[in-house]
Amino acid sequence: MPQEISEKIEALRDLIRRHDNLYYVLAQPEISDKEYDDLLKKLEVLEKKNPQLITSDSPTQRVSGQVIDTFRTVKHREKMFSLDNAYSFEELDDWRERVGRGLRKKDIEYVVELKIDGVSANLSYEEGKFILGATRGDGSSGEDVTQNLKTIRAIPLVLLGKNVPKLLEIRGEVYMPRNDFTLLNKSREKDKELLFANPRNATAGSLKLLDPAIAIGRNLKFFAHSLGAYQGIDIPDHWRFLNLLKAWGLAINNFSRLCSGLDEVKKYCLDWQEEKKDLPYDVDGVVIKVNKLDYQKALGSTLKSPRWAIAYKFPAHQATTDVLRIINQVGRTGVITPVAELSPVKCAGVTIKHATLHNFDEIERLGIRQGDRVLIERAGDVIPKVVKVVKSRGKSEFAIPRRCPACAGQVVKEREEEVAYRCINPSCPAQLEKGLLHFASRAAMDIEGMGESAVAQLVKQKIVRDFSDIYNMRKPQLLTLELFKDKKADNLLNAIQNSKKRPLSRLLYGLGIRHVGEKAALVLAESFKTLDNLMQAKRSDFAKIYEVGEVMAASIFEFFSNKATRQLINKLKKSGLNMKEESPEFKESLITGKAFVFTGELKNFSRLEAQRLVRQYGGNATSIVSKNTDFLVAGEKPGSKYTKAQKLGVEIINEVEFRRMIK
């Protein structure tokens, strides 16, 4: 039995070392952070039960990381620790109890900071001058990447001000904004180079470039967050240190907060778990630190982690799983989208069973096959997608379908420059179902009661063959559908009747014209006023509109030139739908002359409708919060605009208060 346990422990150590190499050295991780932490915790439990088997070279006895041979190795004046992680508030409570016992105090201040998903770096300043920059490495020594760090403009070469320390080590996070990451990968794809899995992965690779001239084009950023060795200055607490960093010209994350207790810390964690999606960079948790430096010294550290700090990790947004099979789904415009059916896996707090593969070029780029093990990610924490193949197991390549999976109609690639393949059968039931759902959606014709179940039955029973058939339905037909009784049928028929009054902009959006979104539909309706004017317009007339580009202009012109479209429009006219966009009558109100920004989910109207109301009542609706903003209207689950408005002192109102202002 001891021999079996010893072999199990050694196998775990070898596996963790392998992933250390993939993550820190090769910058090509195969597993998510959560999966790595689970392996480490499993090893810690085994070693705790069998202390006689603990060795000095175990991953549990040191900070993970390995020095790369191609860079000069430099020693940190003070060790760079890694943080222990908490995945629940119960674990945070346990940490707080340990801190309280260690200090013999109950009232403790904490500083909370967003945990930027980047690469740690240590900056050394002597007499205010930047002399050395290094990666964390193994915690005691790291790689000298001074020249690459000098390309980051957020890192000053000389500290500002006169009151600078004789010696100062500053720890922080190098990161790459998501937009820059996307552009970098597009460039690498064009040059047929290996793509980075995520922004942190790209940052690690950029820091280890031997040519700084390449690194400077990567647009890396830096947030300072921690203190190493220092001489010649008195720093009483961490909050004071963060303010000193700003005074010295270093970038810190402005969302950091000083909290008087753990309840405030937990609220901060909950708020940012929702709001992080609005940030331009990746955040995977919150770092909590005891504020006072003498308290930090009293608490000390273990071999690998400080006792005075902990990282609260958000639910993981990446995970690895197996591809069970690849299927094709048909969208409302006929586009065929390949989707991976996955072995169920937890990711960002939900169970993922499917992930989009976007298009067939993406399948070829990924080299993905049925049976492969893949890394998945919730893009923006919403739509799951496959990032890369971790292990190739599949045997047969995926073939582009020649026939539509829904109707067996012909599948074609209409333009060579496009990546999309689409079904060109206008009677395709899959296209009709998704088109009807879009047509009835709140932002379009707002027909409550026409959900997925109802639409699927209406199409299957051939009660609805195109949008115009919605307006010819009768109650007896609806009562043949599952779950439809008198009241539900009456409600749906009333909703259909009310939808006839919607303005032209809503109808245009509901028709599902390719490349025409909600805002473009409003611009078109306000420009042409009637559907007849729009149908008689030339392609060049569309292109003259500022918000309409060449691609959209061509799409609009082709849509209304189509014989089937014109027949549909005639049917809708006969059904009594509104084909005009009335110019909103200007009304004097409390809104007149005021600037508004909207955030969160509004209950009574869409964001576009709310902005339109503001303009109608003489106000100005923008999407950016600034010192010139008069009101922020906050719906449910407001984003980072809410925090910025608070900071700038902008008046924040709810939807009810906004409605009162326009009456």
C-alpha positions in Angstrom: 0.0 0.0 0.0 2.8 2.6 0.9 4.5 1.8 -2.4 1.2 2.3 -4.3 0.6 5.7 -2.6 4.2 6.7 -3.3 3.8 5.9 -7.0 0.5 7.8 -7.1 2.1 10.9 -5.5 5.0 10.8 -7.9 2.7 10.4 -10.9 0.8 13.5 -9.8 4.0 15.5 -9.4 5.1 14.5 -12.9 1.7 15.6 -14.3 1.8 19.0 -12.5 5.4 19.6 -13.7 4.4 18.8 -17.3 1.6 21.4 -17.0 4.0 23.9 -15.4 6.2 23.6 -18.5 3.3 24.0 -20.9 1.9 27.0 -19.0 5.0 28.9 -17.9 7.7 27.9 -20.4 5.9 27.1 -23.7 2.9 29.4 -23.1 0.6 26.7 -24.6 -1.6 25.5 -21.7 -3.7 22.3 -22.2 -5.9 22.6 -19.1 -7.8 25.4 -17.4 -6.6 27.1 -14.2 -9.3 25.4 -12.1 -8.3 21.9 -13.4 -4.6 22.7 -12.5 -5.6 23.9 -9.0 -7.6 20.7 -8.5 -4.5 18.6 -9.4 -2.4 20.6 -6.9 -5.0 20.3 -4.2 -5.2 16.6 -4.7 -1.4 16.3 -4.3 -1.5 18.5 -1.1 -4.2 16.2 0.4 -2.1 13.1 -0.3 1.1 14.6 1.1 -0.7 15.8 4.2 -1.9 12.3 4.9 1.6 10.9 4.2 4.1 13.6 5.4 7.0 11.1 5.3 6.7 11.2 1.5 7.0 15.0 1.1 10.2 16.0 -0.8 11.8 19.4 -1.3 11.2 19.3 -5.0 7.5 18.7 -4.8 5.3 21.3 -6.6 3.6 21.9 -3.3 6.9 23.1 -1.7 7.7 26.0 -4.1 6.1 28.6 -6.3 5.4 27.1 -9.8 7.5 28.4 -12.6 10.8 27.7 -14.4 13.5 29.9 -15.7 14.0 29.9 -19.5 17.6 29.3 -20.7 17.5 32.0 -23.4 17.2 34.8 -20.8 19.7 35.9 -18.2 18.6 34.7 -14.8 18.3 37.4 -12.1 17.5 37.0 -8.4 14.6 38.9 -6.7 15.6 40.9 -3.6 12.4 39.6 -2.0 10.7 36.4 -3.0 7.6 36.7 -5.3 5.0 34.5 -3.7 1.9 33.0 -5.4 -1.5 33.3 -3.8 -3.7 30.7 -2.2 -7.1 30.5 -4.0 -10.6 30.6 -2.6 -13.5 29.4 -4.8 -16.3 30.1 -2.3 -17.3 32.6 0.4 -17.0 29.8 2.9 -13.3 29.5 2.0 -13.0 33.3 2.4 -14.6 33.0 5.8 -12.0 30.4 6.8 -9.2 32.6 5.6 -10.6 35.5 7.6 -10.7 33.3 10.7 -7.0 32.4 10.3 -6.1 36.0 9.8 -8.1 37.0 12.9 -6.4 34.3 15.1 -3.0 35.3 13.8 -3.5 39.0 14.6 -5.8 38.5 17.6 -8.0 41.2 16.1 -11.5 41.4 14.7 -11.6 44.8 13.0 -9.3 44.5 10.0 -9.2 46.6 6.8 -8.7 44.9 3.5 -7.7 46.2 0.1 -9.5 44.5 -2.8 -8.1 44.5 -6.4 -9.3 42.9 -9.6 -7.1 39.9 -10.4 -5.9 40.7 -14.0 -5.4 37.6 -16.0 -1.9 38.3 -17.2 1.8 37.6 -16.5 3.5 38.7 -13.2 6.5 41.0 -13.5 8.9 42.6 -11.0 10.2 46.1 -11.7 13.3 47.3 -9.8 14.0 51.0 -9.4 17.1 52.6 -7.9 17.1 56.3 -7.1 13.9 56.5 -9.1 15.3 54.9 -12.3 14.1 51.7 -13.9 17.1 49.4 -13.9 15.7 45.9 -14.2 12.5 44.0 -15.1 12.0 40.3 -14.5 9.4 37.6 -14.7 8.4 35.8 -11.5 10.2 32.6 -12.6 10.4 30.2 -9.6 9.7 33.0 -7.1 13.3 33.5 -6.0 14.7 34.1 -9.5 13.2 35.1 -12.8 14.1 36.0 -16.4 15.5 39.4 -17.3 13.0 40.8 -19.7 13.9 44.5 -19.1 14.1 45.5 -22.8 10.6 44.0 -23.5 9.2 45.7 -20.4 10.6 49.0 -21.5 8.4 48.9 -24.6 5.3 49.1 -22.3 4.4 52.8 -21.9 2.6 52.2 -18.7 6.0 51.5 -17.1 7.9 54.8 -16.4 11.6 54.7 -17.0 12.0 57.4 -14.3 9.6 57.8 -11.4 7.8 61.1 -11.1 8.1 63.4 -8.2 11.0 64.2 -5.8 10.0 61.9 -2.9 11.1 58.6 -4.5 12.7 55.7 -2.6 16.4 54.9 -2.8 15.4 51.3 -3.7 12.0 50.0 -4.8 10.7 46.7 -6.2 7.2 46.9 -7.7 5.2 43.8 -8.6 2.5 44.0 -11.2 0.7 42.3 -14.0 1.5 42.6 -17.7 -1.6 42.0 -19.9 -3.0 42.4 -23.4 -6.4 43.9 -24.0 -8.9 41.6 -25.8 -9.2 43.8 -28.9 -5.4 43.7 -29.4 -5.4 40.0 -28.8 -8.0 39.5 -31.5 -6.0 41.7 -34.0 -2.8 39.8 -33.1 -4.4 36.4 -33.8 -5.9 37.6 -37.1 -2.5 38.7 -38.2 -1.0 35.3 -37.2 -3.8 33.5 -38.9 -3.0 35.4 -42.1 0.7 34.5 -41.8 -0.3 30.9 -41.1 1.3 31.0 -37.6 0.2 29.2 -34.5 -2.6 31.1 -32.8 -2.5 32.0 -29.1 -5.2 30.4 -26.9 -6.1 33.6 -24.9 -4.7 37.1 -24.1 -2.6 35.8 -21.2 -1.1 33.2 -23.4 -0.2 35.9 -25.9 1.2 38.2 -23.2 3.5 35.4 -22.0 4.8 34.8 -25.5 5.3 38.5 -26.1 7.4 39.0 -23.0 9.7 36.2 -24.0 10.4 37.6 -27.5 14.1 38.1 -28.1 13.5 41.1 -30.4 12.0 44.1 -28.5 11.0 45.6 -31.9 8.4 42.8 -32.2 7.3 43.2 -28.6 6.6 46.9 -29.1 3.9 46.1 -31.7 2.0 43.9 -29.2 0.5 46.8 -27.3 1.1 45.2 -23.8 -0.2 47.0 -20.7 0.8 47.0 -17.1 -0.9 47.4 -13.7 1.2 47.7 -10.6 -0.3 46.1 -7.5 2.3 44.9 -4.9 5.4 45.9 -3.0 8.7 44.0 -2.9 11.9 45.3 -1.3 12.2 49.0 -0.6 14.5 51.5 1.2 14.3 55.2 2.0 10.6 55.6 2.5 8.0 54.9 5.1 4.9 53.0 3.8 2.3 52.3 6.6 -0.3 50.4 4.5 -1.1 48.9 1.2 -3.7 51.5 0.3 -1.2 54.3 0.9 1.3 52.3 -1.3 -1.3 52.2 -4.2 -1.7 56.0 -4.0 2.1 56.5 -4.0 2.3 54.3 -7.2 0.0 56.8 -8.9 2.0 59.7 -7.7 5.2 58.0 -9.1 3.6 57.7 -12.5 2.7 54.0 -12.5 -0.6 52.6 -13.7 -2.8 50.9 -11.1 -6.2 49.5 -11.5 -8.7 52.2 -10.6 -11.3 49.7 -9.5 -9.4 48.8 -6.3 -11.2 49.5 -3.1 -10.5 49.9 0.7 -12.9 47.7 2.6 -13.7 47.9 6.4 -14.7 44.3 6.7 -15.3 41.0 4.8 -19.0 41.9 4.0 -17.8 44.7 1.8 -15.2 42.4 0.3 -17.9 39.8 -0.6 -20.1 42.5 -2.2 -17.2 43.7 -4.3 -16.6 40.1 -5.5 -20.2 39.6 -6.4 -20.5 42.9 -8.3 -17.4 42.2 -10.4 -18.3 38.6 -11.1 -21.1 40.2 -13.2 -19.4 43.4 -14.4 -16.1 42.0 -15.5 -17.6 41.2 -18.9 -17.7 45.0 -19.6 -13.9 45.4 -19.1 -11.6 45.6 -22.1 -9.2 43.0 -20.5 -9.6 39.6 -18.8 -10.2 39.3 -15.1 -10.4 35.9 -13.4 -11.0 36.9 -9.7 -10.4 39.4 -6.9 -7.2 39.7 -4.8 -7.9 40.5 -1.1 -5.0 41.8 1.0 -4.8 42.8 4.7 -4.2 46.6 4.5 -1.6 47.4 7.2 2.0 46.4 6.4 2.8 45.7 10.0 -0.1 43.3 10.1 1.2 41.7 7.0 4.7 41.2 8.6 3.1 39.8 11.7 1.1 37.2 9.7 4.1 36.2 7.6 3.9 33.6 4.9 4.2 29.9 4.2 6.8 28.5 1.9 4.8 29.4 -1.2 2.0 31.9 -0.2 1.5 35.0 2.0 -0.9 34.4 4.9 -2.1 38.1 4.6 -3.5 37.7 1.1 -5.8 35.4 -0.9 -7.3 35.3 -4.4 -11.1 34.8 -4.7 -11.4 33.1 -8.1 -14.5 33.6 -10.3 -16.0 30.5 -11.9 -13.6 29.2 -14.6 -14.3 30.5 -18.1 -12.2 27.8 -19.7 -12.3 24.0 -19.5 -11.2 20.9 -21.4 -13.6 18.2 -22.7 -14.2 15.7 -25.5 -16.0 16.3 -28.8 -18.8 13.7 -29.1 -19.8 14.7 -32.6 -20.0 17.7 -34.9 -23.5 18.7 -36.2 -24.7 21.4 -38.6 -27.3 24.0 -37.6 -29.3 26.2 -39.9 -29.8 29.9 -39.1 -32.6 32.2 -40.1 -30.7 33.4 -43.2 -29.8 29.9 -44.2 -26.2 30.0 -43.0 -25.0 26.5 -41.9 -23.1 26.7 -38.7 -21.1 23.7 -37.4 -21.6 23.0 -33.7 -19.6 20.7 -31.5 -21.6 18.4 -29.2 -19.5 18.0 -26.1 -19.1 15.7 -23.1 -20.8 17.9 -20.5 -18.3 20.1 -18.5 -18.6 22.8 -15.9 -17.4 26.2 -17.2 -18.0 29.6 -15.6 -20.6 28.2 -13.3 -22.7 26.4 -15.9 -22.7 23.0 -17.6 -21.6 23.2 -21.2 -22.8 20.6 -23.7 -22.4 22.5 -27.0 -19.9 25.0 -28.4 -20.0 26.9 -31.7 -17.3 26.2 -34.3 -18.4 29.4 -36.2 -17.8 28.2 -39.8 -16.0 25.5 -41.9 -12.8 27.6 -42.3 -12.6 27.5 -38.5 -12.9 23.7 -38.4 -10.0 23.5 -40.9 -7.9 26.0 -38.9 -8.5 24.1 -35.6 -8.0 20.8 -37.3 -10.9 19.5 -35.1 -12.4 16.0 -35.5 -15.0 14.0 -33.7 -13.4 12.4 -30.7 -10.8 15.1 -30.1 -10.1 16.6 -26.7 -10.5 20.4 -26.8 -10.1 23.5 -24.8 -13.4 25.5 -24.6 -14.1 29.0 -23.5 -17.2 31.0 -22.7 -16.6 34.0 -25.0 -17.6 37.1 -23.0 -18.8 34.5 -20.4 -21.9 33.9 -22.6 -21.4 31.9 -25.9 -19.2 28.8 -25.5 -16.6 28.3 -28.3 -13.8 25.9 -29.0 -10.4 27.6 -28.6 -8.1 24.8 -29.7 -7.5 21.0 -30.0 -5.6 19.8 -26.9 -5.3 16.1 -28.0 -6.1 14.7 -31.5 -8.0 11.5 -31.2 -10.4 11.7 -34.2 -9.8 9.7 -37.3 -12.1 11.1 -40.1 -12.1 14.7 -41.2 -15.3 16.7 -41.1 -16.8 17.3 -44.5 -18.7 20.4 -45.6 -22.4 19.3 -46.2 -23.7 19.5 -49.8 -27.3 19.2 -48.6 -29.1 21.1 -45.9 -29.6 19.0 -42.7 -33.1 20.5 -42.2 -34.6 20.3 -45.7 -32.1 18.5 -47.9 -31.9 21.6 -50.1 -28.8 22.7 -51.9 -26.0 24.2 -49.9 -23.8 26.8 -51.6 -21.1 29.4 -51.0 -22.6 32.4 -52.7 -19.5 34.5 -52.8 -15.9 33.4 -52.9 -14.8 36.1 -50.4 -17.3 34.9 -47.9 -16.7 32.1 -45.4 -20.4 31.1 -45.0 -22.2 28.3 -46.7 -26.0 28.6 -46.8 -29.1 26.7 -47.7 -30.8 28.4 -50.7 -34.2 26.8 -50.3 -36.6 29.6 -49.4 -39.1 27.0 -47.9 -36.5 25.5 -45.5 -38.4 24.9 -42.2 -35.3 25.6 -40.1 -34.8 29.0 -41.6 -38.5 29.7 -41.2 -38.6 28.8 -37.5 -35.6 31.0 -36.6 -36.9 33.8 -38.9 -40.3 33.7 -37.1 -38.7 33.8 -33.7 -36.7 36.9 -34.8 -39.8 38.5 -36.4 -41.8 38.1 -33.2 -38.9 39.1 -30.8 -39.3 42.1 -28.5 -37.0 44.3 -30.5 -38.9 43.6 -33.7 -42.7 43.1 -33.8 -42.9 42.2 -30.1 -45.5 39.3 -30.4 -45.6 37.8 -26.9 -46.6 34.2 -26.9 -44.7 33.2 -30.1 -41.9 31.3 -28.4 -39.8 28.3 -29.6 -42.5 25.7 -28.8 -45.3 27.6 -30.5 -43.3 28.5 -33.5 -42.0 24.9 -34.0 -45.6 23.6 -34.0 -46.9 26.3 -36.3 -44.2 25.4 -38.9 -44.6 21.6 -38.4 -48.4 21.8 -38.9 -47.9 24.2 -41.9 -50.2 26.8 -40.3 -47.4 29.4 -40.9 -45.4 29.2 -44.1 -44.2 32.8 -44.1 -44.4 36.0 -41.9 -47.7 37.1 -43.5 -49.5 33.8 -42.3 -49.1 35.0 -38.7 -51.8 37.6 -39.4 -54.2 35.0 -40.9 -54.2 32.6 -38.0 -57.5 31.9 -36.2 -58.3 30.7 -32.7 -59.4 27.1 -33.7 -55.9 26.6 -35.3 -54.2 27.8 -32.2 -56.2 25.5 -30.0 -54.8 22.5 -31.9 -51.3 23.4 -30.5 -50.0 21.8 -27.3 -50.4 23.8 -24.1 -52.8 26.3 -25.9 -56.1 27.0 -24.1 -58.7 29.7 -24.6 -56.8 32.5 -22.7 -53.4 31.7 -24.2 -54.8 31.7 -27.7 -56.7 35.0 -27.1 -53.5 36.6 -25.7 -51.5 35.6 -28.7 -54.1 36.9 -31.2 -54.2 40.2 -29.3 -50.4 40.5 -29.4 -50.5 39.8 -33.1 -53.2 42.5 -33.6 -51.1 45.0 -31.6 -48.0 44.2 -33.6 -49.6 45.8 -36.7 -49.1 49.2 -35.1 -45.3 48.9 -34.8 -43.3 51.5 -36.7 -41.5 50.7 -40.0 -38.1 50.5 -38.2 -39.4 47.5 -36.1 -40.8 45.8 -39.2 -37.5 46.3 -41.1 -35.6 44.7 -38.3 -38.0 41.8 -38.0 -37.7 41.0 -41.7 -34.2 39.8 -41.0 -32.3 41.6 -43.8 -28.7 40.4 -43.8 -26.3 42.9 -42.1 -29.2 45.1 -40.9 -29.4 45.3 -37.2 -31.7 47.2 -34.9 -29.9 50.5 -35.2 -29.5 50.3 -39.0 -33.2 49.5 -39.4 -34.1 52.7 -37.5 -31.7 54.8 -39.6 -33.2 53.4 -42.8 -36.8 54.0 -41.6 -36.0 57.6 -40.5 -34.3 58.3 -43.9 -37.0 56.9 -46.2 -40.1 57.4 -44.0 -42.2 54.7 -45.9 -41.5 51.2 -47.1 -42.6 52.1 -50.7 -39.8 54.8 -50.8 -37.3 52.3 -49.5 -38.3 49.6 -52.1 -38.0 52.1 -54.9 -34.5 53.3 -53.8 -31.4 52.5 -55.8 -28.3 50.8 -54.3 -26.5 54.1 -54.5 -29.2 55.7 -52.4 -28.5 53.4 -49.5 -24.7 53.8 -49.8 -25.1 57.6 -49.4 -26.3 57.1 -45.8 -23.5 57.5 -43.3 -24.3 54.5 -41.2 -24.8 52.2 -44.3 -21.7 50.8 -45.9 -21.2 49.1 -49.3 -21.9 45.6 -48.0 -25.1 46.6 -46.2 -26.2 48.7 -49.2 -25.8 45.7 -51.5 -27.7 43.4 -49.1 -30.6 45.8 -48.7 -30.9 46.3 -52.5 -30.8 42.6 -53.2 -33.4 41.9 -50.5 -36.0 44.3 -51.9 -35.2 43.3 -55.5 -36.2 39.7 -54.7 -39.6 38.7 -56.2 -40.5 36.6 -53.1 -39.7 39.6 -50.8 -42.1 41.9 -52.8 -44.8 39.2 -52.7 -44.4 39.0 -48.9 -44.5 42.8 -48.5 -47.8 42.9 -50.4 -49.3 40.3 -48.2 -48.2 42.2 -45.1 -49.7 45.4 -46.5 -53.1 43.6 -47.0 -52.9 42.4 -43.4 -52.9 46.0 -42.3 -49.3 46.4 -41.0 -47.9 49.9 -40.5 -45.5 50.7 -43.4 -44.5 54.2 -42.2 -42.0 55.7 -39.7 -43.6 58.8 -38.1 -41.2 61.6 -37.3 -41.3 61.9 -33.5 -43.0 65.1 -32.5 -40.6 67.2 -30.4 -41.9 67.7 -26.9 -40.5 70.0 -24.2 -39.7 68.1 -21.0 -37.3 67.7 -18.1 -35.1 65.8 -20.6 -34.6 68.7 -23.0 -30.9 69.7 -23.2 -29.7 66.8 -20.9 -27.3 64.0 -21.8 -28.3 60.4 -21.0 -26.5 57.1 -20.9 -28.3 53.7 -20.4 -26.9 50.6 -18.8 -28.2 47.2 -17.7 -31.4 45.5 -18.8 -34.5 47.7 -19.3 -37.9 46.2 -18.8 -40.3 48.4 -20.8 -38.3 49.2 -23.9 -35.1 48.4 -25.7 -32.0 50.4 -25.4 -32.5 51.8 -28.9 -36.1 52.8 -28.1 -35.0 54.6 -24.9 -32.4 56.6 -26.8 -35.0 57.5 -29.4 -37.3 58.8 -26.7 -34.4 61.0 -25.3 -33.9 62.6 -28.7 -37.7 63.0 -29.2 -37.8 65.0 -26.0 -34.9 67.2 -26.9 -32.1 65.3 -25.0 -28.9 63.7 -26.1 -28.4 59.9 -25.8 -24.8 58.6 -25.8 -23.1 55.3 -24.9 -20.1 56.7 -23.0 -20.2 58.0 -19.4 -18.3 61.3 -19.0 -18.3 64.4 -16.8 -20.7 65.8 -19.4 -23.3 63.1 -18.7 -26.3 64.4 -16.8 -28.1 61.1 -16.0 -27.3 57.4 -16.1 -30.4 55.3 -16.4 -29.7 51.9 -14.7 -31.7 48.8 -15.4 -31.1 45.4 -14.0 -27.5 44.1 -13.8 -25.8 47.4 -14.7 -22.3 47.2 -16.0 -19.1 49.1 -15.5 -20.8 52.4 -16.6 -22.6 52.3 -13.3 -19.2 52.4 -11.4 -17.8 55.1 -13.6 -20.9 57.2 -13.1 -20.6 56.9 -9.3 -17.0 57.9 -9.5 -17.7 61.0 -11.6 -20.7 62.0 -9.5 -23.2 61.5 -12.3 -26.8 61.3 -11.2 -28.1 57.7 -11.4 -31.8 57.1 -11.9 -33.9 54.0 -12.5 -36.3 53.2 -15.4 -39.4 54.4 -13.4 -37.8 57.8 -12.7 -36.8 58.1 -16.4 -40.4 57.5 -17.5 -41.6 60.2 -15.1 -39.2 62.7 -16.7 -40.8 62.2 -20.2 -44.4 62.6 -19.1 
